[in-house]
Amino acid sequence: MNRKIIAVVLSIAIVLTSALSWAGVFEREIADQQAKLDRGKASGKLTHREAATVQDNLNYIKHHDKGRLSEPEKEKLKSMLDRNDRMIDKMKGDGIRKVY
């Protein structure tokens, strides 16, 4: 009986750790992109309009990164974050657009 309880507790701990690590990845990625965006605005490499679009993308992702997400939802948000990050890195007017 005790072994079953220990197995259940360990399983729950593993699932919770996995869920928390996904949340941490999204939070770090969003924070990194926010810093890049701020640097791009400060340096003038991003226009006001470009910065607003990228910020809107980040806000959309932040809004949808709440609660439990299925694997397809996680992958979709990760894809959006990756596209947004590439746009910030390019910092060209022709490459900035909404990701959703």
C-alpha positions, -999 to +999 in steps of 0.1 A: +000+000+000+028+024+010+046+018-023+014+027-043+010+059-024+047+068-030+043+060-067+013+082-070+029+111-052+060+108-074+039+107-105+021+138-095+054+156-087+067+147-122+036+160-139+037+193-119+074+198-126+068+193-163+039+218-163+059+244-144+089+240-167+067+248-197+054+279-180+089+290-171+100+286-208+072+309-220+078+335-193+115+336-200+110+338-238+084+366-234+107+385-210+137+382-234+116+394-264+103+423-243+139+433-236+148+430-273+118+451-282+127+478-257+163+479-271+150+481-307+128+510-298+155+528-279+180+524-307+156+535-334+159+502-353+122+496-348+097+523-357+068+531-334+045+511-357+068+481-359+073+481-321+035+484-316+029+453-338+055+432-320+042+444-286+007+434-297+020+399-306+036+396-272+004+407-255-016+382-274+008+354-265+008+365-228-030+365-227-032+330-241-004+316-219-028+311-190-039+279-172-035+244-187-025+241-223-027+211-245+004+200-264-009+215-297-017+248-279+018+249-264+034+242-298+012+269-314+023+295-288+060+284-292+057+288-329+042+323-325+071+332-301+097+320-325+082+340-354+080+371-333+116+366-322+128+363-358+109+396-366+126+414-338+160+401-348+155+412-384+143+447-373+131+454-408+099+472-416+088+447-443+091+417-419+070+429-390+034+416-389+009+400-366+016+363-357-020+354-350 
